């Protein structure tokens, strides 16, 4: 479990704790916002997070739809994850490694 202390005013004391499952859910949401991409599996969600001193290091396994530009999709995934995690939590994202492990071809396509 990751812990983050937050003191919005000097009169309030407290601690905000984020379960790693919450951050994993935010990452999954960020990936779902990118058109042409889906997570590898629903069981492990294709998401591995490491909470480091410099920030979160994410390893993401995805499947892309046929016809999309892979480098462009990977960049969009990185941007979406960084934006969503940093805006919804107090964590910084240090690195996002995107692993394209499958291509989803249309059923009636001839390749």
C-alpha positions, -999 to +999 in steps of 0.1 A: +000+000+000+013+035-008+010+063+016+010+100+009+008+128+036-012+158+026-017+190+047-039+214+028-040+239+057-019+243+088-049+237+110-057+203+096-036+172+101-042+140+083-029+114+059-043+102+025-036+066+017-040+052-018-043+015-023-023+003-053-056-011-067-069+025-069-039+036-089-042+005-111-079+015-117-069+050-127-043+036-151-069+013-167-093+042-171-065+063-187-059+035-212-096+031-220-097+068-230-073+061-259-090+050-291-077+019-308-062+003-277-073-023-251-056-039-222-043-074-227-064-093-202-090-086-176-074-110-151-041-092-145-052-061-165-018-059-183-007-033-157+023-036-134+031-006-111+062+001-091+062+029-065+097+044-066+113+075-050+111+093-083+075+084-089+054+056-103+070+033-129+043+016-150+046-014-173+016-016-195+007-045-219-018-036-246-035-049-277-039-024-306-065-023-333-053-029-368-047+002-389-035+025-360-001+041-358+016+022-330+042+049-319+014+075-319-008+052-297+020+045-273+027+082-269-011+089-263-012+061-237+018+076-219+003+110-219-031+098-207-016+078-178+006+106-167-022+132-168-048+110-151-026+097-123-010+131-115-044+149-116-063+123-095-035+116-069-005+133-054+019+109-071+042+117-100+047+094-129+084+088-135+081+064-165+055+045-185+067+016-206+041+005-232+044-031-245+023-037-276+018-075-274-010-081-298-029-067-328-066-070-331-074-077-368-110-073-382-127-106-387-132-102-425-098-086-434-074-103-457-038-097-447 
